[in-house]
Amino acid sequence: MGDSPADFAYGARRACDGILGRRSVRRFERRPVDDALVGSLLEAAMAAPSAGDQRPWHFVVVTAAGTLAALARSHPYAKPLAAAPLAVVCGDETVAKWPPFWPQDCAAATENLLLATHELGLGAVWIGVYPLEERVAAVRAELGVPEGIVPFAMVALGHPATQKGPVDRYDAARIHRERW
């Protein structure tokens, strides 16, 4: 690779392939995800940026079929949980140095988790929980999440049953320079 703008653009595009190739996966093979991979995924999630380095996240790793089925029934968009191991991302309001930013921090951790899942050849889908109180309450009750900790999102993850190619979502009409 040289130093030309075209070479730089090619290199930049290749660096983004992992992000641009990530897709939501909702169907999984019925086989577990190795504990070492789960550890790597959680390490990647916890490497997310965080306001004031507050790192307000907790993760609940659920593999029990009965619990996954109950979570799938408790949420209108959680059907993928019935066939996948899962991580639940929670925000800890009690440690937040910058309380209004804990949802952003947890979103960054969730995105890191999704990107690492894709990079490791697994599939995942983000299932939103917070800020809908009925979803927060359902996940809290099913998993015994204590007060002060807020269930933020569920991520169904596992070995994908199908492969999806990248999709182009770039929209130049949504880019504004200097001012709106």
Sequence and secondary structure as in RCSB ss.txt:
>XXXX:A:sequence
MGDSPADFAYGARRACDGILGRRSVRRFERRPVDDALVGSLLEAAMAAPSAGDQRPWHFVVVTAAGTLAALARSH
PYAKPLAAAPLAVVCGDETVAKWPPFWPQDCAAATENLLLATHELGLGAVWIGVYPLEERVAAVRAELGVPEGIV
PFAMVALGHPATQKGPVDRYDAARIHRERW
>XXXX:A:secstr
  SSHHHHHHHHHHHHHHHHT  B   B SS   HHHHHHHHHHHTTS  GGG   EEEEEE  HHHHHHHHHTS
TT GGGGGS EEEEEEETTS SSGGGHHHHHHHHHHHHHHHHHHTT EEEEEE TT HHHHHHHHHHHT  TTEE
EEEEEEEESBSS         GGG  SS  
